[in-house]
Amino acid sequence: MKRSLLIAALLLGACNSPSPITPDAAEIGSPGQGEAVVRLMLPHLKPLQGQYLNPTKTASLTVQVDNGPLTTLNLADLTCTSAGCPVNLYVSAGTHTFTVKSYSASSVLISQGTRSLNVILGQNNALELALDPVITSPVLRSAVQQVDPATKVIGNYTRFPYANGRSLVAYYDILAKDAVGDPIPSILCGDTWVTITNISDANYPNRYRVMLTFPGTHTLTAKTGSSCGTGSVIATQEVKTVSSAGIAGGDLHSLALMAGGTVRSWGDNRDGQLGDGTSNQRLIPVQVSGLTNVVGVSGGHSHSLALMVDGTVRAWGSNLIGQLGDGTSGTDRLTPVTVSGLTDVVGVAGGGSHSLALRADGTVRAWGNNGSGQLGDGTSNQRLVPVQVSGLTNVVGVAGGGGYSLALMADGTVRGWGANSIGQLGDGTSGTNRLTPVTVLGITTSSPAAIPSP
């Protein structure tokens, strides 16, 4: 956050010694022949947000002219008025560089600024000098992380599935702090083809929703302050759009996501899991009815899921136990329906008769059969619409088993919940179902790609 310091060079006249200065300010040096007094005006030290000369943060200042000696001033010794806190110092005519630094009571450098001023005798001279906060370990982090397909390393969400003029969204947090540990007021910026929305709240005070609206590579830039037109750059992140294509298998049916955003399916169709409006078996691929702008697919036992580029989800096929998430059960759907209440989804997975969705905030939603606790909400109650999986944040990817579920975490570990009759949750036990996620033993950052990233 920049705060301006006003440096005013005042002409004292062409005489052997300058006129006396009214003792309303701290002074650095003493008047000498051929020197002008420079009035350094610090902003008034009142508790304003982002004021890096606030006495609650700053205990002292150092002032340096050119490469001369440092002069230390205690804030308590300054005489402040509503106009500011003046400091008088003496310099010769000509161009000089002024450097001001502020320090905490424990001598930690908090902010600093440097700028040059050409002092001309016979004229008034003014210069605005900005103090930039000293930022420690600036971080720009996406809420949902991704596994890099080349390195298998988990990192920021940088590859945005794209279709028809928009991408999936990602949530980014600016986590920069100043030298005394306080958050830096900051803003996330992008180019013309990046749509950024501030979605900050009490839990995430500097969070932004990012969407790309043109194919190619783009740069996210975190800056100090509240305007993209000003401020200092504290972090950048390169992001890019990627085309979507892929395949998925159910129990006895198959799905293919085409490069154009449509879906083909084939195989068993007795519950409508092929989505072509019939229950006829198909020996070759047919097009799923009404689907365009799809960026992801997944197959359950006898149902199918599609992730749309707008972050919503479609489902079709068997709905015996609510696995389609449209608020109903018992009626199969021969064409896709919208899963209720889901937005900003970045990944989907089908289980036996339940379904999972990973949201851009790193949390997971689940719906359908819950007889073994596979929805992870702490109950074994069937859910006809999505509910949040208990205690999960920082999730990278999800997968569904017959009666259980898995989540890959950003730290490379894995959580499992649901049926555990023969140890499928990997927590060292068997025979006891888990209604909320438990940690799979022995999976670490050395094997982060155990579950595909969204």
C-alpha positions as CSV (number, residue, x, y, z in Angstrom):
1,M,0.0,0.0,0.0
2,K,1.5,3.3,-1.0
3,R,1.3,6.3,1.1
4,S,2.6,9.6,-0.1
5,L,5.2,11.8,1.6
6,L,5.3,15.4,0.5
7,I,8.8,16.9,0.2
8,A,8.7,20.7,-0.3
9,A,11.9,22.5,-1.1
10,L,11.7,26.1,0.1
11,L,14.0,28.8,-1.1
12,L,15.7,30.7,1.8
13,G,17.2,33.4,-0.4
14,A,20.6,34.2,-1.8
15,C,22.3,35.3,1.4
16,N,25.3,34.1,3.4
17,S,23.1,32.1,5.8
18,P,19.5,30.9,5.7
19,S,16.8,32.6,7.6
20,P,15.8,31.0,11.0
21,I,13.2,28.1,10.8
22,T,10.2,28.2,13.0
23,P,10.7,25.3,15.5
24,D,7.5,23.4,14.5
25,A,9.3,20.4,13.1
26,A,12.1,18.0,13.8
27,E,15.3,19.1,12.2
28,I,18.1,17.2,10.4
29,G,21.4,19.1,10.2
30,S,21.9,22.9,10.5
31,P,21.7,25.7,8.0
32,G,24.8,26.4,5.9
33,Q,25.9,28.8,3.2
34,G,24.4,28.0,-0.2
35,E,21.9,25.5,1.2
36,A,18.1,25.4,1.0
37,V,15.8,24.1,3.6
38,V,13.7,21.1,2.5
39,R,10.5,20.5,4.4
40,L,9.8,16.8,4.5
41,M,6.1,16.4,5.2
42,L,5.1,12.9,6.5
43,P,1.4,12.0,6.3
44,H,-0.5,12.5,9.5
45,L,0.0,9.5,11.8
46,K,-3.6,8.4,12.4
47,P,-4.9,4.9,12.3
48,L,-5.9,4.6,8.7
49,Q,-6.0,1.2,6.9
50,G,-2.8,0.5,5.2
51,Q,-1.0,3.4,6.8
52,Y,2.5,2.2,7.2
53,L,3.5,5.1,9.4
54,N,0.8,4.3,11.9
55,P,2.3,4.3,15.4
56,T,0.7,0.9,16.0
57,K,3.2,-0.4,13.5
58,T,6.0,2.1,13.1
59,A,8.3,3.2,15.9
60,S,11.0,5.1,14.0
61,L,12.1,6.4,10.6
62,T,15.4,6.8,8.8
63,V,16.0,9.6,6.4
64,Q,18.9,9.6,3.9
65,V,19.9,12.2,1.3
66,D,21.9,10.7,-1.6
67,N,24.5,8.4,-0.1
68,G,24.9,10.4,3.0
69,P,24.6,9.2,6.6
70,L,21.3,7.9,7.9
71,T,19.4,10.0,10.4
72,T,17.0,8.2,12.7
73,L,13.8,9.9,14.0
74,N,11.5,8.5,16.6
75,L,7.9,9.0,15.7
76,A,7.2,10.1,19.3
77,D,9.5,13.1,18.8
78,L,7.6,14.4,15.7
79,T,5.2,17.3,16.0
80,C,2.1,16.4,14.0
81,T,-0.8,18.6,13.0
82,S,-3.8,17.9,10.8
83,A,-1.6,18.7,7.8
84,G,1.0,16.1,8.6
85,C,4.3,15.6,10.5
86,P,7.0,17.9,9.2
87,V,10.8,17.4,9.2
88,N,13.2,20.1,8.2
89,L,16.5,19.3,6.6
90,Y,19.1,21.2,4.6
91,V,20.5,20.5,1.2
92,S,22.5,22.2,-1.5
93,A,20.9,23.2,-4.8
94,G,20.9,20.5,-7.4
95,T,19.5,17.0,-7.8
96,H,19.2,14.8,-4.7
97,T,17.8,11.4,-3.9
98,F,15.7,11.1,-0.8
99,T,15.2,7.7,0.9
100,V,12.8,7.2,3.8
101,K,12.4,3.9,5.7
102,S,10.1,3.0,8.5
103,Y,10.8,0.4,11.2
104,S,8.8,-1.4,13.9
105,A,9.7,-1.2,17.6
106,S,11.7,-4.4,17.1
107,S,13.7,-2.7,14.2
108,V,11.9,-4.7,11.5
109,L,11.8,-2.8,8.2
110,I,8.1,-2.2,7.4
111,S,8.1,0.2,4.4
112,Q,10.4,2.3,2.3
113,G,10.5,4.7,-0.6
114,T,13.1,6.5,-2.8
115,R,12.8,9.3,-5.3
116,S,14.8,12.2,-6.7
117,L,14.2,15.9,-6.6
118,N,15.9,18.7,-8.4
119,V,16.2,21.5,-5.9
120,I,16.3,24.9,-7.8
121,L,17.3,28.0,-5.9
122,G,14.7,30.7,-6.2
123,Q,11.8,28.3,-6.7
124,N,9.5,26.2,-4.6
125,N,10.1,22.5,-5.2
126,A,7.7,19.7,-4.4
127,L,8.0,15.9,-4.7
128,E,5.7,13.1,-3.8
129,L,7.6,10.1,-2.4
130,A,5.7,6.8,-2.0
131,L,6.4,4.3,0.8
132,D,5.9,0.7,-0.4
133,P,5.3,-2.0,2.2
134,V,8.0,-4.6,2.6
135,I,6.3,-7.9,1.8
136,T,7.4,-11.2,3.3
137,S,6.7,-14.4,1.3
138,P,4.0,-13.0,-1.0
139,V,1.7,-15.9,-2.0
140,L,-0.9,-16.1,-4.8
141,R,-2.6,-19.5,-4.3
142,S,-5.6,-21.2,-5.9
143,A,-8.2,-22.8,-3.6
144,V,-8.2,-25.9,-5.8
145,Q,-4.8,-27.2,-6.7
146,Q,-3.9,-29.2,-9.8
147,V,-1.6,-32.1,-10.5
148,D,0.8,-31.1,-13.3
149,P,0.5,-33.9,-15.9
150,A,4.1,-33.7,-16.8
151,T,5.8,-33.4,-13.4
152,K,3.1,-35.0,-11.2
153,V,3.6,-32.1,-8.8
154,I,0.6,-30.5,-7.1
155,G,0.5,-26.7,-7.7
156,N,-1.8,-23.8,-8.5
157,Y,-4.8,-24.3,-10.8
158,T,-3.3,-23.0,-14.1
159,R,-5.0,-25.1,-16.8
160,F,-8.5,-23.9,-17.3
161,P,-10.8,-26.2,-19.3
162,Y,-12.4,-24.0,-22.0
163,A,-15.4,-24.1,-24.4
164,N,-17.5,-21.6,-26.3
165,G,-16.0,-18.4,-25.0
166,R,-15.4,-19.2,-21.4
167,S,-13.6,-21.5,-19.0
168,L,-14.3,-23.2,-15.7
169,V,-13.5,-20.9,-12.8
170,A,-10.8,-21.0,-10.1
171,Y,-10.7,-19.2,-6.8
172,Y,-7.4,-17.4,-6.0
173,D,-6.3,-16.0,-2.6
174,I,-3.7,-13.3,-2.1
175,L,-1.9,-14.2,1.1
176,A,0.7,-11.5,1.2
177,K,1.7,-10.1,4.6
178,D,3.9,-7.2,5.6
179,A,7.0,-7.5,7.7
180,V,5.1,-7.4,11.0
181,G,2.7,-10.1,9.9
182,D,-0.3,-8.0,8.9
183,P,-2.2,-8.6,5.7
184,I,-1.3,-6.3,2.8
185,P,-4.3,-4.5,1.2
186,S,-4.2,-5.8,-2.3
187,I,-6.1,-6.6,-5.5
188,L,-6.0,-9.3,-8.2
189,C,-5.8,-8.1,-11.8
190,G,-5.7,-9.6,-15.3
191,D,-5.9,-8.7,-18.9
192,T,-9.0,-7.9,-21.0
193,W,-9.8,-11.6,-21.4
194,V,-9.7,-12.5,-17.7
195,T,-12.9,-11.9,-15.7
196,I,-12.1,-11.4,-12.0
197,T,-14.7,-11.0,-9.3
198,N,-13.9,-10.2,-5.6
199,I,-15.6,-12.9,-3.5
200,S,-13.9,-12.1,-0.2
201,D,-15.6,-12.9,3.1
202,A,-14.6,-13.2,6.7
203,N,-13.0,-16.5,6.2
204,Y,-11.2,-15.6,3.0
205,P,-10.5,-11.8,3.2
206,N,-8.7,-11.6,-0.1
207,R,-10.3,-14.2,-2.5
208,Y,-11.1,-13.8,-6.2
209,R,-13.1,-15.8,-8.7
210,V,-11.2,-16.1,-12.0
211,M,-12.6,-17.0,-15.4
212,L,-10.8,-16.9,-18.8
213,T,-12.9,-15.7,-21.8
214,F,-10.4,-16.1,-24.6
215,P,-8.2,-19.1,-25.5
216,G,-4.5,-18.8,-24.8
217,T,-2.1,-17.9,-22.1
218,H,-2.9,-15.1,-19.6
219,T,-1.3,-13.6,-16.5
220,L,-2.8,-13.0,-13.1
221,T,-1.2,-10.1,-11.2
222,A,-1.5,-9.4,-7.5
223,K,-0.9,-5.7,-6.7
224,T,-0.8,-3.6,-3.5
225,G,-3.7,-1.2,-3.0
226,S,-7.3,-1.2,-4.4
227,S,-6.8,-0.4,-8.0
228,C,-5.2,-2.3,-10.9
229,G,-4.0,0.9,-12.4
230,T,-1.7,1.7,-9.4
231,G,0.2,-0.2,-6.8
232,S,3.2,-2.5,-6.8
233,V,3.3,-6.0,-8.2
234,I,3.6,-8.5,-5.4
235,A,3.0,-11.8,-7.2
236,T,2.1,-13.1,-10.7
237,Q,0.7,-16.4,-12.0
238,E,0.6,-17.6,-15.6
239,V,-2.6,-19.4,-16.5
240,K,-3.9,-20.9,-19.8
241,T,-6.9,-22.5,-21.4
242,V,-6.9,-26.1,-22.3
243,S,-9.2,-28.1,-24.6
244,S,-11.3,-30.8,-23.1
245,A,-11.5,-34.4,-24.3
246,G,-11.6,-37.6,-22.4
247,I,-13.2,-41.0,-21.7
248,A,-15.0,-42.6,-18.8
249,G,-16.4,-46.0,-18.0
250,G,-19.5,-47.1,-15.9
251,D,-20.3,-50.6,-15.0
252,L,-21.4,-51.7,-18.5
253,H,-21.4,-48.5,-20.4
254,S,-18.8,-46.1,-21.8
255,L,-18.6,-42.3,-22.4
256,A,-16.4,-40.2,-24.6
257,L,-16.1,-36.4,-24.4
258,M,-15.5,-35.0,-27.8
259,A,-13.2,-32.0,-28.6
260,G,-16.3,-29.9,-29.5
261,G,-17.9,-30.3,-26.1
262,T,-20.4,-33.0,-27.0
263,V,-20.6,-36.5,-25.5
264,R,-20.9,-39.9,-27.1
265,S,-21.9,-43.1,-25.2
266,W,-22.4,-46.8,-25.9
267,G,-23.1,-50.1,-24.2
268,D,-25.8,-51.1,-21.7
269,N,-28.7,-48.6,-21.6
270,R,-31.4,-50.4,-19.6
271,D,-31.5,-47.5,-17.1
272,G,-31.0,-44.7,-19.7
273,Q,-27.3,-44.3,-18.8
274,L,-26.4,-43.5,-22.5
275,G,-28.6,-40.4,-22.4
276,D,-30.0,-40.7,-25.9
277,G,-33.7,-40.7,-24.9
278,T,-34.1,-44.5,-25.1
279,S,-33.3,-47.6,-23.0
280,N,-31.9,-49.4,-26.0
281,Q,-28.5,-51.1,-25.9
282,R,-26.1,-49.4,-28.3
283,L,-23.2,-51.3,-29.9
284,I,-21.6,-48.2,-31.3
285,P,-21.4,-44.7,-29.9
286,V,-24.5,-42.4,-30.0
287,Q,-24.7,-38.8,-29.0
288,V,-26.0,-37.9,-25.6
289,S,-29.1,-35.7,-26.1
290,G,-28.9,-32.0,-25.6
291,L,-25.3,-31.7,-24.3
292,T,-22.9,-29.0,-25.5
293,N,-20.1,-27.1,-23.8
294,V,-19.1,-30.2,-21.7
295,V,-15.6,-30.2,-20.2
296,G,-15.7,-33.4,-18.1
297,V,-17.5,-36.7,-17.9
298,S,-17.7,-39.6,-15.4
299,G,-19.6,-42.9,-15.2
300,G,-21.3,-44.4,-12.2
301,H,-22.5,-48.0,-12.1
302,S,-25.6,-47.2,-14.2
303,H,-25.6,-43.5,-14.3
304,S,-23.5,-40.8,-16.0
305,L,-22.3,-37.3,-15.1
306,A,-21.2,-34.3,-17.2
307,L,-19.4,-31.2,-16.0
308,M,-20.5,-28.1,-18.0
309,V,-18.2,-25.2,-18.7
310,D,-20.4,-22.9,-16.6
311,G,-19.6,-25.0,-13.6
312,T,-22.9,-26.8,-13.3
313,V,-23.4,-30.6,-13.6
314,R,-25.8,-32.8,-15.7
315,A,-26.7,-36.3,-14.8
316,W,-28.7,-39.1,-16.5
317,G,-29.5,-42.8,-16.2
318,S,-30.4,-44.8,-13.0
319,N,-32.0,-42.6,-10.2
320,L,-33.1,-45.4,-8.0
321,I,-31.5,-43.9,-4.9
322,G,-31.2,-40.2,-5.9
323,Q,-27.8,-40.5,-7.6
324,L,-28.8,-37.9,-10.2
325,G,-29.2,-35.2,-7.6
326,D,-32.3,-33.5,-9.1
327,G,-34.3,-33.8,-5.9
328,T,-36.1,-37.0,-7.0
329,S,-35.6,-40.8,-6.7
330,G,-37.1,-43.9,-8.2
331,T,-37.4,-42.5,-11.7
332,D,-34.6,-43.1,-14.2
333,R,-33.7,-40.2,-16.6
334,L,-33.2,-41.1,-20.3
335,T,-31.8,-37.6,-21.0
336,P,-29.6,-35.3,-18.9
337,V,-31.1,-33.3,-16.0
338,T,-29.4,-30.6,-14.0
339,V,-28.0,-31.5,-10.6
340,S,-29.6,-29.2,-8.0
341,G,-27.7,-26.4,-6.4
342,L,-24.3,-26.9,-7.8
343,T,-22.2,-23.9,-9.0
344,D,-18.4,-23.4,-9.7
345,V,-17.7,-27.1,-10.0
346,V,-14.4,-28.1,-11.4
347,G,-14.5,-31.9,-11.2
348,V,-17.1,-34.8,-11.0
349,A,-17.0,-38.5,-10.2
350,G,-19.6,-41.2,-10.2
351,G,-19.6,-44.1,-7.7
352,G,-21.8,-47.2,-7.6
353,S,-25.1,-45.4,-6.9
354,H,-23.7,-42.0,-5.6
355,S,-22.0,-39.0,-7.1
356,L,-19.4,-36.5,-6.2
357,A,-18.5,-32.9,-7.2
358,L,-15.4,-30.9,-6.4
359,R,-16.0,-27.2,-6.2
360,A,-13.6,-24.4,-7.0
361,D,-13.3,-23.6,-3.2
362,G,-11.7,-27.0,-2.6
363,T,-14.7,-28.5,-0.9
364,V,-16.7,-31.6,-2.0
365,R,-20.4,-32.2,-2.5
366,A,-22.0,-35.7,-2.6
367,W,-25.5,-37.1,-3.3
368,G,-27.4,-40.4,-3.8
369,N,-27.0,-43.6,-1.9
370,N,-25.5,-43.3,1.5
371,G,-26.1,-46.7,3.1
372,S,-22.4,-47.1,3.8
373,G,-21.6,-43.5,4.6
374,Q,-20.2,-42.9,1.1
375,L,-21.5,-39.3,1.1
376,G,-19.3,-38.4,4.0
377,D,-21.8,-36.2,5.8
378,G,-21.7,-38.1,9.1
379,T,-24.9,-40.0,8.4
380,S,-26.1,-42.9,6.4
381,N,-29.2,-41.1,5.1
382,Q,-29.9,-41.1,1.4
383,R,-29.5,-37.6,-0.2
384,L,-31.6,-36.5,-3.2
385,V,-29.6,-33.2,-3.6
386,P,-25.9,-32.5,-3.0
387,V,-24.6,-32.2,0.6
388,Q,-21.1,-31.1,1.7
389,V,-18.6,-33.8,2.7
390,S,-17.7,-33.2,6.3
391,G,-14.3,-31.6,7.1
392,L,-12.8,-31.6,3.6
393,T,-11.0,-28.5,2.2
394,N,-8.0,-28.2,-0.1
395,V,-9.1,-31.1,-2.2
396,V,-7.5,-31.6,-5.6
397,G,-9.5,-34.5,-7.0
398,V,-12.3,-37.0,-6.2
399,A,-13.2,-40.6,-7.2
400,G,-16.1,-42.9,-6.4
401,G,-16.0,-46.6,-5.7
402,G,-18.9,-49.0,-5.3
403,G,-19.9,-47.8,-1.9
404,Y,-17.1,-45.5,-0.9
405,S,-15.4,-42.3,-2.0
406,L,-11.8,-40.9,-2.2
407,A,-10.3,-37.4,-2.2
408,L,-6.8,-36.4,-3.1
409,M,-5.6,-33.5,-0.9
410,A,-3.3,-30.6,-1.9
411,D,-0.6,-32.0,0.4
412,G,-0.5,-35.3,-1.6
413,T,-2.4,-37.3,1.0
414,V,-5.7,-39.2,0.4
415,R,-8.9,-39.3,2.4
416,G,-11.5,-42.1,2.1
417,W,-15.0,-42.7,3.5
418,G,-17.9,-45.0,3.2
419,A,-17.9,-48.8,2.9
420,N,-14.8,-50.5,4.5
421,S,-15.9,-54.1,4.6
422,I,-12.6,-55.4,3.2
423,G,-10.3,-52.5,3.9
424,Q,-11.0,-50.4,0.8
425,L,-10.5,-47.1,2.8
426,G,-6.9,-48.0,3.6
427,D,-6.8,-46.8,7.2
428,G,-5.5,-50.1,8.6
429,T,-9.0,-51.4,9.5
430,S,-11.8,-53.4,7.9
431,G,-15.4,-54.2,8.7
432,T,-16.3,-50.7,10.0
433,N,-17.8,-48.2,7.6
434,R,-16.6,-44.6,7.9
435,L,-19.3,-41.9,7.8
436,T,-16.7,-39.1,7.5
437,P,-13.3,-39.0,5.8
438,V,-10.3,-40.8,7.3
439,T,-6.7,-40.7,6.1
440,V,-5.4,-43.4,3.8
441,L,-2.2,-44.7,5.3
442,G,1.1,-44.5,3.5
443,I,0.1,-42.1,0.7
444,T,2.2,-39.0,0.7
445,T,3.5,-36.3,-1.6
446,S,5.8,-38.8,-3.3
447,S,2.7,-40.2,-5.1
448,P,0.3,-37.2,-5.6
449,A,-1.3,-38.4,-8.8
450,A,-3.1,-41.4,-7.2
451,I,-6.4,-39.8,-8.2
452,P,-6.7,-37.8,-11.4
453,S,-6.8,-34.0,-11.0
454,P,-9.9,-32.2,-12.2
